[in-house]
Amino acid sequence: MNKRPKILYLQHHVRDTGPLLEILEELAPTYQYLAVQTLEEYVSLLQDFRPDIILADEDLDVVPPREALGILQAQEADVPFIVICSVAREDEALELLKAGAVDYVLKEKPQRLFYVLYNQAIRLRAISNMEQAVREKERLYKRNLADTTALKISEKQILKSKANLRALFDHTDTAYILVNDTLKVVSYNIPAQKLRDKFGYSELSIGGDILDYFPAGRKSEITNIIQRVLNGENVSYHTTFADAEGEDFWYSIKWITVANDEDQNWGLILSIRDITTSKTTAMALAQTNAELSKRNKSLEQFTYIVSHNLLAPVANIMGITELLADPSENQHDELVNGLRTSIKTMDTILKDLSQTLQVKDQVNKKKEEVFFRQLVEEITFSINNLMIAEEVTIHCDFEALQSFYTVRGYLYSVFYNITLNSIKYRRPEAAPEIIIKSAIVKDQLLLTFEDNGKGIDMQKNGAHLFSLYKRFDTTTDGKGMGMFMVKTQIEELGGNIYVESQVGSGTKIMISLPVVKKD
């Protein structure tokens, strides 16, 4: 490019002297940049400054990056949008990538800005060289064709320019296809042909119809996109393609209009860039962050138990131990009983903690096919006396799916705890009735447990329903472990649990689990 690329920086603090600003200052000889903080400045400079690259700080409240990206897309400007964010808000940056941003830079790793800006400079240079080549060709053909010497010189320059452009064209990571206004292929590079070979599309050929390059099932969609582009709109999106083995690959697709000096539509450029690595990394990071968040919540639960539930028995033991050093005759037995009670309480709490921690280690145990009806029969047999005493009725409907491939111990625990809760929290005036159903929704198993019990005040207690040692009905025995264990085991199997309930109207528990294939 003959001019320095222009950067518009949506900056949180104008006087910020952080590493990112230092990098931009260091790059000042090769880039122009302006910093803005208000919506009015941003909209105005999009037209007046005409930036080549936009940087957006995620902490800027006046112009949030999502809104700034929306304004840019509404103006149909083909300008790379790069998010500046902290590690704590990386998930928001990933969402912006899905919405159309091209990349993001972590504030904790500012040096990556060099790499990002370099990639965008290469992209801008490639597009500029192509446009320059087209204009050069038009200009040369307008010259006096009678001047044979000048014509020969011009032809050599065109050939040299074409060779240079072709070298750049073929050695980029992005596939490019140039199409004229009648949808005929004018040119394409080696990466475009490699894509054709990889996914088995129709052969690319100069003069061929661009629509023939796409699968028949997508031609209607592509035709609509091309019409929008020919009307002057630039279209960009992310999508996946499956190769012959069925493996999915992510690509960033851009359709860009090409006009001559008189703003007449000459055709369009299709660019296809493989972003599988970045997408896979982003999705893996999102999954890891979700897992870390879940682990942190569990750690908070354990910390609370250690700091609160264990505090009282430990204090009792310490106090009783001191008194036992010189007890009176009538105190000895009472102190020993108190010490025994405190130790038993500590033992119970520590066993509960051990049980919950063991769940984390057992998820990788061997999975097996578990039949739901057999599971229900085993549970009802184990609590047969309670079933008879409370006149419990269980209705099962497993027609949609009769068995599931999973960790048997987990599923048994889930069925057992939910069934037992339905019986424990029955309404005094009605015999317990439990309905258990299975269903398949897309690629998920949906198990539903519905009872006619007391019900739960979800508005009051819903947020703590699955917390450890949380109990909302003290009329029955319990420790508040059952539903915590159910949720923990369901999540370790990759599933989710939902509860619908009203006081006096029973409870409905829905569990979704991903359907997995047998090993």
C-alpha positions, 0 to 999 in steps of 0.5 A: 500500500502507498499510504499508512493504514489508519487505525481507529481506537475506541479507547477506554482512557484517552490518557492511558499509557498502557502497553497497547498504547505504547505499541501503537506509538511504536508503530506510528511511522507505519500506522496512523491512529486516532482514539475516540471515546464517544458514539458521535466521534466514532460514527463521524470518523467512520466517514471522515477518517475512513479507518482501515482497522478498528480496535475496540476496548471492551471496558468502554461503556459509552460505545460498547464493542457489540454496539460499535460492531453493529454500527460498522456492519450496518454501514456495510464497511469491510473494516476488520474489527478487533476487540481489546479485552482482559482475560476475565472478559474473554468469553465476551470477545469470543461472542463478538468473533461469532458476531463478525469481529475478526480477532481479539487481543488480551490486555495481559498479552499486548505483544500479540497486537503486533501479530494481529496488525501485521496479518491485517496489513497483509490482507489490506495489501493483497486487496489493494494490489488487486485493485491497483492491478485492475486499475493499471490494466484499464489505464494501460488500455486507454493509452495510445495503442498506436505507440508500439514501443509504449505498448510493449513496455506496458505489456511487460509491466502488466506481465510483471505486475501480473506475475507479482500479483499471482505470486502474492495471490497464490501464497496467501493462506486465504482462498480467493475467487474473482467473479465478474458481474455475470457470475463467471469466474475470472481468476482464482488462487491455489488455496481455492483449488485446494479447497475444491479438492478437500471438499469435493466441489466442482472443478474451478475453471476460468469462465465457469459459473461460480454457483457450480462451485457450491453444493446443490443444497446451498445454491439458493442461499449463495444466489441470495448472497451474490445478489446482495453483493452485486447490489453493493453490500459486503457480506461476511459470516462464519460457517462450517464445511465437512470433508469426505470423512465427515470432519467439520472445518470452520471458515470465515467467508467474505463476499466483497463488491468490486467497482471501477473508477466510475463506481460501476459494479465490475463484479465481486471477490470471494475470500475463504479463510480457514479459522478451524484452529482459532474456533476450536481453541475458542470453543475449548477455552469456553468449555474450560472456563465453564468447567473452571467456573463449576469447579470454583462453585464446588470449591466455595461449597467445600470452603463454606462447609470447612469454615462453618460446619466444622467450626462448631464441633472443633470448638466443642472438642477443644472446650471439652478437652480442656474441661476433661483435664480436671473434671468434677465427678458429676461432669465426667460422663456428660463431657465424654458424651459431648466429646463423642457427639462432636467427634461423630458430627465431624466424622459425618461432615468429613464423610459427606465431603469425601463422598462428593469428592469421589464423584469427581474421580468416578466419572471416568469409570467404565460405562455400561448399558443401564435399563431404566425399568430394571433400575426402578425395580431395584430401587423399589425393592430396596425401599419396599417397606417404605413403599408399602407403608406409604402406599406409593405408586410409581408409573413408568413410561420408557417407550421412547428409550428403554436403556442408556449407556452411562455410569450405572452408579450415577444413574442409580443414585439419581433415580434413588434420591429423586424417588426417595425425596418424592416419598419423604416430601409427600402431602399428608392427605394424598398417597405418593404418586410418581411418574417417570418418563424417558424421551429423546430430544435431538441428541439428548436423553430427557428423563422426567420425574413428576410427583404429587407431593408438597411442592417447593416455593421456587421463588423463595428457595429455587436458588439454593435447591441444589446447595450442600446442606440446604434444607427447606422442610424440617418436618422430615429427616435429612442432611441436604445432601441428596439433591446436591449429589444428584446435580453433581453427578448429572453435571459430571455426566455432561447433563443438566437438571431443571425443576418446576414446582409450586407449593401444594401442586407437586414437583417436576424434575427434568434431566437432560443427558447427551446420548453417547455411543457404546465403546 
